[in-house]
C-alpha cells in the first residue's frame, strides 16, 4: 500500500498489505481508516495517517467485497465462501455471519441508518438483511447475470443494483417494487 500526498506528489507511507490480490478497498467515513480485502482470505484495517495495520480480520476463504457502515463503527465483508460477515471495527470482533446466497458475494452496502445490509451475488440475486435479527428480509430477483453492485439511496427507501446483464434496477423497498432503468 502506498499513500501519496497529492499536493507534493510524495509517497508518505509504503506498506506490504496482503499476500495475494487485493479485491476491494474502502475508506471509513471520517477517512481515518482504510479497509482492504484480499484473496488471501483477510480484510485489514489501516490507519491512513501512519499506514499501520490496526486489525486483520479472518474468516473468509477469499474476500471479494467490503464496505463501512455510515458511522464507521462496522465493516461488512463478503467472500467466495458465500458468506457475509459484519465486524466491529474497534475490537475486530465478528458480530454476525449472514448466509443465504448460492454463489460468491460480489457487493455489500449498509443502509444509511445502519440497520440493514444489502448484498449482491454471482447467484444473480440481491438480499436485504436485517442486522438486529440477523435475518434475510427480502430476496430480490430480476437480474439475468451476476449482480455486480448494490447501493442504497440516501433515505434508505430505494436500492439500486447493477448486473453483468447490462441492466441497472431500482427497487422501492417500501413497498417492495422494481423500476427498470
N, C-alpha and C positions, 0 to 999 in steps of 0.2 A: 504494500500500500504506500502510496506517495501522496502527501498533502502539499499543495502548492499555494503560495501567496500570489494571487493573480496580479496584484498591483506591481510587485517587483519581479515576478517570474521565477522566484527562488523556491526550490523544494525545501520545505521546512521539516518534514517528517518522512522517513522511509522505514517500512516495517514489513517483514515476511508475514503474510496474512494467513494463508491456508496451504495445505499440501496438495490440493487439487483445484480444478476450475472453480472460479467464483461465479456463481449463478445469479446472485441478487445483492443489491445494496440499498440501504435506506438511511437517511438522516433522521435522528429524533426531532420532534417538532421544534425544540429550542436550539437545535444544531450542535449541542454539546457532545453527542454520541453518533457514531456511525455503526450500523449493523451490517455484517457481511454474511452471506450464506454460501455454502460450497458443496461440491460433490464429495468432499471428504467427510460429509455427514455432520458437520458442525455449523453453527451460527456463532459469530463472535461479535462482541460489543467493544467498541473502541472509543477512547477519549480523543476527540478531534483536535484538541489543543496540543496534547503531548504525543499522540499515537500509541499510547499504552493500551494493551488489551485488558479490559476490565472484567470480562467473563467469556468463557467458552461454553456454549450450550450444546449438549449432546443428546441424541435421542432419535435421530433420523438416519436412514441408510445413506441418503443424499438429500441435501436441502435444495429445493428448486425455486422457492419464493419466500419473501418475508415482508412484514410491514409493522410499523409502530402504531400504537393507539394514538388518538388525538392528544391526549395528555402526556404521552411519552412514558407512561409507567408500565406498559405491557408491550410485548413483541409477539407477533404471530409468525410461525414458520410452517411451511408446507413442504412435503417431500415426495420422493419417488416411492416411498413406502405407503403412500395413500393416506398418510396421517397429517393432521394439523395439530400443532402444539401451541399453546398460549403460555408465555413466560412472564414472570415478574422480573422487570429489568433490574431492579435494585438488588435482589437476592439471587437471581439466576435460577429460581425455582420454577419448575413446570407446574402451572396452575391447572391446566386442563389438556386433555388429549381428545380430539374430535375425529371420529372415524365414520365413514359412510360413502366415500367416493369409490368408484370401481376402477380408477386408474390414477396415475400420479397427479399431484396438485400443481397447477400452473400459476395460480394467483390467489392472493388473500388480501382482504381490506377490512379494517374496523369501521363500523358505523361512526358517525360524528360524536354520538353520545357514549360510545364505547360499550354499549350493551349487546351489540350484535357483531357478528363477523360474517362476511361473505367469502365464499371460496369458489374458484373455477377449477376445472379439471380436464384432463385428456379424455375423460369419460363422456364429454360433451354436455355435462350438467353443471349447474350452479346451485350451491346450497347456501342457505342463510341459517346461521346458528345463533341460538340464544345463549349467551355466555353465563348467565346466572344459573340456568338449569343444565347447561352443557348438552343441549339437545338441538337437533336439526328441526327448525320450524317451517322451512319451505325448501322444496326441491324444484328448481326452475328448469324446464326442458324446452328446447326450441332451436338449439344450435345443431347443425349437421356435422360439425367438426369440433376439434378441441376448443375449449374456452381458453382464451389467452389473456384476458384482462377483465377485472371487475373494479367498479368504482361507485361509491355512494354519492348521491347529491349532498349538498351542504346541509340540508334539513333532514337527511336520512330517509326521506319518503320514497325515493327512487333509487334504483340500482341499474347502472349501465354495464353491459357486458359486450365483449368483443370476441371474435372467433376466427379460426382458420377458414371458416366457411365464407369469409369476406363480408360478414354482416356485423352490425352493432345493434344491440337491442336495449331498450329502456323499459324496465319493469316498474310499474307502480306497486309499491309494497303494501299500501293501504288504500283501497282493497287491492289485492294482487291482480295485476293485468299486464299486458305486454303492448308496447308501442314499437313498431318497426321503423328503423331509420334507413 
